[in-house]
Amino acid sequence: MPGRLLFPPRRRERVAAAGLASVLGAAMLAGCSVADETTRSRGSESPSQTAGVPLPSAGMAFDYQIGEGYAPPDGVRAVSRDREDAPAAGLYNVCYVNAFQTQPGALEWWQDTHPDLLLRDDDGELIIDEGWDEALLDTSTAARRTQLTEIVGDWIDGCAESGFQAVEPDNLDSFERSQGKLTQDHNAAFATALAERAHEDGLAIGQKNTTDLLGRHRAIGFDFAVTEECAQFDECDAYADAYAGRVFAIEYEGEGDVSFEESCATWGDRISLVLRDLDVLPAGAKGHVYRTC
């Protein structure tokens, strides 16, 4: 995943939250309807989902600011920012957490404190996501998932304390890069534990990429989706159908063969589409790109 911050404990492809009332108030400031967007009956969907978390509205204008937060452009009603960043006042804020791989610059921390939670090959060497130079975390056993849930869950608690309304745990698809050491079931089980933690904190939780687990999103407990380049891979409709249009979709400048204009023409009336630079640079930085439909 592009544009990550380079400090320890943060792919593309602490204490519990301060009161549900304040969370719902922030969601209302972001333009969500409490009746239609914040609460819903979920008993028939999944035991891991709970009523009362603030959901994003389908099609709300969105900016992806995980590289560094900056003043949201006019009209933007939702942003995603790194968990170490502050949420944007009055908007629907999604908290980015690198949940399935190590954050750039954080490998030494993991090696010093939790070496047993790093995924290794048959020779005992770390399995690395070469695209982003990140070590994969080991979700292969219930015991390791429990330990990881304590660590990542604490970060999710922090997102709620800071005032975010939702969380996006990244690298759900790490099983694809695990040399066969991880399965979809392993990551789905860990994601389910994270969804339970997020809901306990009053946060919605977004599925980050991978259509491989889209059919299991209700069982896991996901509430919406954050996708990268779904237009390039012709996946936007699948996410839109699964989440009733509650999809934050990021396309990257210069990546793929589908133009942003084509993406907007095809999907812009169903989901929240934004064009960003691959490094998700802040406004004013050379190379910064931001466009919406």
N, C-alpha and C positions, 0 to 999 in steps of 0.2 A: 504494500500500500504506500502511495507516494507521500512525500512531504512531511515525514514524521519529525517530531522534535528530538533533539539529541541529548536528552538527559535521562538518567535512570529512573527505575520504578517511579514508559509510554510505549493488504496486498492488493495489493490490488488483487490482480489476477491479473474504620474509624467509628463513629457512633451512628445510630440509625437516623433517617431523615427527620428534619424538623417538622412535622405536622402536615398532614395531607391537605389541610385547608390552604396553606401557603402555596403548595404545589398547584392546586386547582386554580388558585388566583392567578398564578403566572401563566397557566394555560389559557385562561380567559383573556389575559392581556394579549396573548399571541393570536387571538381571534378565534379560539375554539369554542364551540357551543358545548356547555356542560352536558346537556341532555343528549346531544348527538355524538360528541367527540370524546368526552371525558369519561363517561361511564357507559357500561353495557353489561348485559347479563351474559356470563360466559360458562355457566354450569354445563352446557352441552358441548363446549369446545374442548376444554382441557382442565384437569385438576390443578395444573401449575399456573394457570391464568387466574387473575383476580379482578373483580370489579373495582372501579375507582381510579385507575391510572389514567393520566391525561394523554389522549391519543392525538396525533397530528391530523389536520384536515387534508383530504385529498386535493392535490393541486396547489397547495400553499407555496408561495414563492420562497426559495431556499438558497442558501449559500453554504458551501463546504469550506470551512476555515480551520481544518485540523493542522495545517502548517503553522499558523499563528493567527490569533484573533485580531480583528480590525473592525472599524465602524461598519455595520451592515449597510449595503446599498439601499437606496430608497425602495420601498415596496416589499422588502424581504421580511417574512414573518417567521422564518425558521432558520436556524444555523446548526451546524455540527462543529464542535470544537474539542480539542484535546482535553483530557481530564485535568491536566495541570493548569489549564486556562480558565478564565472566569466566564460564566455564561453572559449572553447579551441581554441587557435589561429589557423586559417587556416582550420578548420573543419566545418561541418554542425552541428550547435548547436541547440538543442531542449531545451526549458526552461520549467521546471516542476513547475506547479502552482496547489496547492490544492484548487480547485475552488468550490466544492460542499460540503465540510466538513471543520471543523476547523483544523488547523495545531496543532500537539502536542505542548503543552506549550502556545498556543494562546487563549485558551478558556476565560481566565480572560479578555483579551483585547476585545473580542467580547461581553462579558457580560457587560463590562463597557461602551462600545461605541455604540454597536448595538444589544442590547438584543432582540429586536423585530425580528431580522433576524435569530435567532436560532429556529430550529424546535422543537415543543413541543407536547406531547401526550395529551389525553383528561383531564389528571389531572394537566396539566401545567408543567410537568417534561420534561427535555431535552431528546430528542431521541438521543441515543449514538450508534455509530458503535463500538460494544464491541470488535471487533477484533483488533482495533487500538486506542481505547479510544478517539474517535473523535466525537464531536457533529455535527449533520447534520445541514446544512443551509437550510432555508425555501425558496424554489423557487415556492411556490404554488400560488402566486398572481403576477399580472403584476407590482404592486407597489413595492413589495419586490424584484422582479427580477431587476427592475430598480436600486434600491439601491445597490444590490449586483453587478450589472454590473459596477457601479461607483467604487466600492472598488476593485473588481478583475480586472476590466479594467485598473485601475491605475497600478496594478502589471504587467499586460501585456505590458503597455507602458514602464515600467521599463525593461522588458525583451528586448524590441527593443532598448532602449537606451544603454543597456549593450553590445549589439552586437550579440544577438541571431538571428537565422534565422527562428525559429518556436517556438511554444508553445504547451504543452500538459496539458490541464486542467483535473485534476484527479477527480475521484469519480463521473463520469457521471452516474453511476449505483446506486446512493444513494437512488433512489426510491425503490429499492429492500429491503432496510433496514429501511424504513420510517414508518412502521406500518400502511401503507395505506394512509398516509397523503400526499404523493407525488405521481405523476404519470409520466409516460414516457413523456407525453405532457409538463408537467411543466419543466422537465429537458431539453427537446429538445428546448423549447423556450429560456431558459437561455443560452444553448449552442449556439444557433443561434446568440444571442446578443454578446457573447464572440467571435464568429467567425468574426462577422462584425468588432469588435474592433481590433482583430488581423490583419485582412486584411487592415484596415485603417492604421495600424502601419507598414505595409509591411511584416508581418509575416505570414507564413503558420501555420495551426492549425491541430493538430492530434486528432483523436478520440481515447480516452483512454478506452479500454475494452468495454464490453457489446454488444453482437451481437443483442440484442433486438432492438437497434436503428440503426443497420447497414443499413437497407433498407431506412433509412431517411438521410443518410450521406450527399447526395448532397443538399437536401433541407436545412439542418442545415448549411452546408458550410465547412465541414471537407475536408482536402486535403490529408491526409495520416492517418495511424493508428499506435498506440503504444499499443501492447497487452501483457498481462501477462498470460503465460501458455496456449496459444492457442493450443499447441500440446497436452497437457494433456486433453483438452476438445474437441479435433478434430475440432477446429474452424479456423485453419490457412488458409485453402483454401477459406473460406468465406471472410476473410479479404483480402486475396491476390486477389481474383476476384473483390471485390468492389473497391480496390485501385490500381489495375494494378501492384501489387507487391510492392508498396511503404508502406511496413509494417516493423516496428521495433518490433520484438517479443522477449520477455524475458522469458526464462525458469529458474526455480530455483532448485539448487542442493538439491537432496533428496526429492523433492516434486513430487507426482504422480507416475504413473506406467510406463509411456513412457520414455525410456532413451533418453539422449540427442543425442546419436548416431542414434537412430531410428528417432528422430525429424529431424535431419540433412538429413538423407537419404530420408525422405518423402517430406520435405519442403525447405531444404537448398538451392535448386536452384531457388526458387521463391521469397523468402523474406529474410530479415536480421535477423538472429537468433543469440542469445547470451545466454550463461549459466552464471548465477550469483548466489552468495550466497544470502540467503533470506534477510540479513541485508544490502545488497549492500555496503559492506565495501570497503575502499580504498585499493589500492595495497600496500602490505607490512604488512597490518593488519592481525592478526591471524584469520583464517576462510575465508579470501578473496578467491573468486572463480571467474575466468573469462576464458571462452572458447568460441570459435566460430567454425562454421562448416569448 
